């Protein structure tokens, strides 16, 4: 317990330093370029470009994780934000893509306003690095805005340009977390099927579990070789969370022939609501809360399980032989140029 408390204190210290550094960089860049916004947009241009590059020959595959739920109100976006900060604490570079069709609100939880969204990139304005906005604690995110539906309507030169820009993220981040809306639309289903891994979030409520099962059913109709991590959120007790896990695992195995990975359980913690009102991630506002401690532990477990590592010790199965997200994402649009791996 003492070690974990010390780890959380160190996490908050690092996040605050990252926020201060981002603010300092923004002011400096703003003075250099005369930005009327104080350099906020300039950080989005210069941040990724200024990142350290790997040594010659080094290659780090980006784990693309799509996060969804069967119904709204289960705490999905809140989890993604804090989970990303926890991954970042362990030295991983994380980019969040807020791909919630029509309801992108990740920036609200951080008290931020993105200067550039994906729509600008789709319209041919700027590049992918301008579309990456600086979030809290040095976190980086891409706001979908109203551009998500437009993305699937691109053709010809506009499509090729978008793909060339987006594919530069490959190898830039350790994790690309895709925040998808609740339920399934044709577009969100395509992104889920393209992802390397899926985190499905549900609460112990019967309606939430039923809707989560509906998502699994739709996914299984398209493909069986999916790696789905089931996260039970807002559990009033470990027993309640474990029972919810057991129910979902049983029905998925029996009726869908789909094996779920028991990712974990997050408690129903009042600190979450308090943090939302403060527009501050609970990991920063309440680092010693039960949910903060559990989120950090989940991030550590997730890192230890690396499907791309040759020595991961995982059995060879169909899921490990699936094409990467980048190949599948390209196929979604039926045509795309051959694009080299982006810089890191």
JOURVEN-V406506 format. One record per residue. N is the residue number from 1. RES is the residue in one small letter. SS is DSSP state (helix for helix, strand for strand, loop for the rest). PHI is phi in whole degrees, -180 to 180 (999 if undefined). D_FIRST is the distance of its C-alpha to the first C-alpha in Angstrom with 2 decimals. Layout:
BEGIN
((N;RES;SS;PHI;D_FIRST) (N;RES;SS;PHI;D_FIRST))
END
This chain:
BEGIN
((1;x;loop;999;0.00) (2;x;helix;-63;3.80) (3;x;helix;-63;5.45) (4;x;helix;-69;5.13) (5;x;helix;-62;6.18) (6;x;helix;-65;8.62) (7;x;helix;-63;9.78) (8;x;helix;-67;10.61) (9;x;helix;-63;12.40) (10;x;helix;-66;14.24) (11;x;helix;-61;15.18) (12;x;helix;-62;16.77) (13;x;helix;-62;18.52) (14;x;helix;-66;19.97) (15;x;helix;-66;21.10) (16;x;helix;-66;22.82) (17;x;helix;-63;24.48) (18;x;helix;-63;25.67) (19;x;helix;-66;27.13) (20;x;helix;-65;28.85) (21;x;helix;-67;30.24) (22;x;helix;-63;31.56) (23;x;helix;-65;33.23) (24;x;helix;-64;34.72) (25;x;helix;-62;36.00) (26;x;helix;-65;37.53) (27;x;helix;-65;39.42) (28;x;helix;-65;40.63) (29;x;helix;-66;41.76) (30;x;helix;-63;43.34) (31;x;helix;-68;45.43) (32;x;helix;-68;46.51) (33;x;helix;-105;47.65) (34;x;loop;68;48.62) (35;x;loop;-72;46.37) (36;x;loop;-69;47.00) (37;x;loop;-89;43.50) (38;x;loop;75;41.98) (39;x;loop;90;41.15) (40;x;helix;-60;38.75) (41;x;helix;-69;40.82) (42;x;helix;-66;41.31) (43;x;helix;-63;37.64) (44;x;helix;-63;37.92) (45;x;helix;-80;40.81) (46;x;helix;-89;39.54) (47;x;helix;-56;35.78) (48;x;helix;-63;36.01) (49;x;helix;-66;39.11) (50;x;loop;-85;37.45) (51;x;loop;-65;34.55) (52;x;loop;-66;34.46) (53;x;loop;-92;36.51) (54;x;loop;-74;35.63) (55;x;loop;-66;37.52) (56;x;loop;-55;40.82) (57;x;loop;88;40.52) (58;x;loop;-74;36.82) (59;x;loop;-146;36.09) (60;x;loop;-118;32.91) (61;x;loop;-73;33.40) (62;x;loop;-88;32.01) (63;x;strand;-84;30.08) (64;x;strand;-101;31.62) (65;x;strand;-120;29.58) (66;x;strand;-95;31.30) (67;x;strand;-117;29.32) (68;x;strand;-145;31.29) (69;x;strand;-151;31.42) (70;x;loop;-78;34.19) (71;x;loop;-137;34.42) (72;x;loop;-78;33.44) (73;x;loop;80;30.90) (74;x;loop;-98;27.97) (75;x;loop;88;25.93) (76;x;helix;-64;26.93) (77;x;helix;-65;27.55) (78;x;helix;-62;24.51) (79;x;helix;-63;22.34) (80;x;helix;-58;24.37) (81;x;helix;-60;23.98) (82;x;helix;-74;20.20) (83;x;helix;-63;19.94) (84;x;helix;-64;22.36) (85;x;helix;-64;20.41) (86;x;helix;-68;17.29) (87;x;helix;-62;19.71) (88;x;helix;-64;21.21) (89;x;helix;-58;18.00) (90;x;loop;-88;18.14) (91;x;loop;85;21.70) (92;x;loop;-95;23.64) (93;x;loop;-90;26.64) (94;x;strand;-125;26.87) (95;x;strand;-122;29.93) (96;x;strand;-102;30.02) (97;x;strand;-107;33.42) (98;x;strand;-81;33.89) (99;x;loop;-107;36.48) (100;x;loop;-72;36.49) (101;x;loop;-63;40.27) (102;x;loop;90;41.50) (103;x;loop;-133;38.21) (104;x;loop;-65;36.31) (105;x;loop;-140;33.92) (106;x;helix;-57;30.95) (107;x;helix;-63;32.25) (108;x;helix;-65;32.28) (109;x;helix;-67;28.50) (110;x;helix;-102;28.36) (111;x;loop;68;31.29) (112;x;loop;-115;33.33) (113;x;loop;-129;36.89) (114;x;loop;-66;37.76) (115;x;loop;-81;40.99) (116;x;loop;-132;41.80) (117;x;loop;-120;41.23) (118;x;helix;-61;42.06) (119;x;helix;-59;45.43) (120;x;helix;-63;46.58) (121;x;helix;-65;45.94) (122;x;helix;-66;47.82) (123;x;loop;-85;50.71) (124;x;loop;86;51.00) (125;x;loop;-100;49.61) (126;x;loop;74;47.43) (127;x;loop;-130;45.12) (128;x;helix;-63;41.68) (129;x;helix;-71;40.08) (130;x;helix;-74;41.53) (131;x;helix;-79;40.11) (132;x;strand;-88;36.53) (133;x;strand;-100;35.25) (134;x;strand;-79;32.48) (135;x;loop;-104;29.65) (136;x;helix;-73;26.75) (137;x;helix;64;24.56) (138;x;helix;82;27.18) (139;x;loop;-67;26.97) (140;x;strand;-117;30.35) (141;x;strand;-147;32.02) (142;x;strand;-116;35.45) (143;x;strand;-89;36.79) (144;x;loop;-70;39.15) (145;x;loop;58;41.10) (146;x;loop;-96;44.31) (147;x;loop;-90;44.70) (148;x;helix;-64;43.03) (149;x;helix;-70;46.16) (150;x;helix;-65;48.35) (151;x;helix;-59;46.48) (152;x;loop;-86;47.95) (153;x;loop;-107;51.43) (154;x;loop;-69;51.78) (155;x;loop;-142;54.66) (156;x;helix;58;56.48) (157;x;helix;-63;55.73) (158;x;helix;-65;53.08) (159;x;helix;-65;51.11) (160;x;helix;-62;51.42) (161;x;helix;-67;50.31) (162;x;helix;-61;47.22) (163;x;helix;-63;46.24) (164;x;helix;-62;46.84) (165;x;helix;-75;44.54) (166;x;helix;-65;41.73) (167;x;helix;-68;41.67) (168;x;helix;-69;40.81) (169;x;helix;-69;37.20) (170;x;loop;-65;37.10) (171;x;loop;88;35.29) (172;x;loop;-78;34.40) (173;x;loop;-109;30.99) (174;x;loop;-75;28.40) (175;x;strand;-134;27.95) (176;x;strand;-112;30.48) (177;x;strand;-98;29.02) (178;x;strand;-104;31.89) (179;x;strand;-89;31.40) (180;x;strand;-101;34.10) (181;x;strand;-70;35.34) (182;x;strand;-70;35.01) (183;x;loop;74;37.55) (184;x;loop;-133;39.91) (185;x;loop;-115;42.81) (186;x;helix;-55;44.90) (187;x;helix;-72;43.30) (188;x;helix;-67;39.66) (189;x;helix;-62;40.47) (190;x;helix;-62;41.86) (191;x;helix;-68;38.77) (192;x;helix;-63;36.52) (193;x;helix;-70;38.82) (194;x;helix;-80;38.84) (195;x;loop;-63;35.05) (196;x;loop;-69;33.36) (197;x;strand;-144;30.64) (198;x;strand;-127;30.19) (199;x;strand;-108;27.22) (200;x;strand;-103;28.59) (201;x;strand;-106;26.77) (202;x;strand;-143;27.65) (203;x;strand;-104;26.57) (204;x;loop;-69;27.08) (205;x;loop;-62;30.37) (206;x;helix;-55;33.42) (207;x;helix;-65;35.16) (208;x;helix;-68;32.30) (209;x;helix;-66;32.11) (210;x;helix;-65;35.91) (211;x;helix;-68;36.10) (212;x;helix;-65;33.43) (213;x;helix;-64;35.56) (214;x;helix;-62;38.59) (215;x;helix;-64;37.01) (216;x;helix;-61;36.25) (217;x;helix;-63;39.82) (218;x;helix;-65;41.32) (219;x;helix;-65;39.30) (220;x;helix;-68;40.22) (221;x;helix;-68;43.88) (222;x;helix;-91;43.77) (223;x;loop;-162;41.65) (224;x;loop;-94;39.75) (225;x;loop;-84;38.02) (226;x;loop;-115;35.17) (227;x;loop;-100;31.47) (228;x;strand;-111;29.94) (229;x;strand;-98;26.21) (230;x;strand;-97;25.75) (231;x;strand;-117;23.07) (232;x;strand;-97;22.94) (233;x;strand;-109;22.12) (234;x;strand;58;21.97) (235;x;strand;-80;21.28) (236;x;loop;-78;21.20) (237;x;loop;-160;19.30) (238;x;helix;-63;18.08) (239;x;helix;-63;21.40) (240;x;helix;-63;23.44) (241;x;helix;-65;21.94) (242;x;helix;-66;22.46) (243;x;helix;-65;26.01) (244;x;helix;-64;26.80) (245;x;helix;-58;25.75) (246;x;helix;-62;27.88) (247;x;helix;-62;30.86) (248;x;helix;-65;30.89) (249;x;helix;-62;30.57) (250;x;helix;-66;33.37) (251;x;helix;-71;35.84) (252;x;helix;-66;35.26) (253;x;helix;-71;35.94) (254;x;helix;-73;38.86) (255;x;helix;-100;40.72) (256;x;helix;-118;39.79) (257;x;loop;54;39.07) (258;x;loop;-120;35.99) (259;x;loop;-92;32.70) (260;x;strand;-100;29.58) (261;x;strand;-92;26.27) (262;x;strand;-74;23.46) (263;x;strand;-73;21.34) (264;x;strand;166;18.77) (265;x;strand;-131;18.29) (266;x;strand;-113;17.41) (267;x;strand;-76;17.26) (268;x;loop;-79;20.09) (269;x;loop;-112;18.43) (270;x;loop;-63;20.86) (271;x;helix;-66;19.27) (272;x;helix;-64;21.05) (273;x;helix;-63;24.45) (274;x;helix;-61;23.82) (275;x;helix;-67;22.98) (276;x;helix;-62;26.15) (277;x;helix;-64;28.28) (278;x;helix;-83;27.01) (279;x;loop;54;27.74) (280;x;loop;-135;24.43) (281;x;loop;-57;21.80) (282;x;helix;-63;18.89) (283;x;helix;-64;16.59) (284;x;helix;-91;18.39) (285;x;helix;-70;19.26) (286;x;loop;-135;15.98) (287;x;loop;-64;13.17) (288;x;loop;-98;10.43) (289;x;loop;-71;12.29) (290;x;helix;-56;11.43) (291;x;helix;-72;14.06) (292;x;helix;-67;12.98) (293;x;helix;-62;9.58) (294;x;helix;-71;11.79) (295;x;helix;-66;14.55) (296;x;helix;-64;12.86) (297;x;helix;-65;11.89) (298;x;helix;-64;15.55) (299;x;helix;-63;16.93) (300;x;helix;-64;15.43) (301;x;helix;-64;16.93) (302;x;helix;-65;20.11) (303;x;helix;-67;20.59) (304;x;helix;-64;20.28) (305;x;loop;-93;23.02) (306;x;loop;-115;25.95) (307;x;loop;-68;29.28) (308;x;loop;-93;31.28) (309;x;loop;-76;29.97) (310;x;loop;-66;32.57) (311;x;loop;-106;30.03) (312;x;loop;-67;27.80) (313;x;loop;79;28.77) (314;x;loop;-80;29.64) (315;x;loop;-66;32.92) (316;x;loop;-71;35.90) (317;x;loop;-146;36.83) (318;x;helix;-63;38.79) (319;x;helix;-63;35.89) (320;x;helix;-75;35.39) (321;x;helix;-97;39.11) (322;x;loop;-65;39.39) (323;x;loop;-60;40.82) (324;x;loop;-68;38.39) (325;x;helix;-54;37.84) (326;x;helix;-65;40.18) (327;x;helix;-70;43.00) (328;x;helix;-71;42.55) (329;x;helix;-63;42.21) (330;x;helix;-63;45.46) (331;x;helix;-69;47.15) (332;x;helix;-59;46.38) (333;x;loop;-103;49.04) (334;x;loop;70;51.59) (335;x;loop;-156;52.27) (336;x;loop;-168;50.45) (337;x;loop;-75;51.25) (338;x;loop;-78;49.88) (339;x;loop;-120;47.08) (340;x;loop;-72;45.44) (341;x;loop;-63;41.69) (342;x;loop;-73;40.48) (343;x;loop;-83;39.23) (344;x;loop;-126;35.65))
END
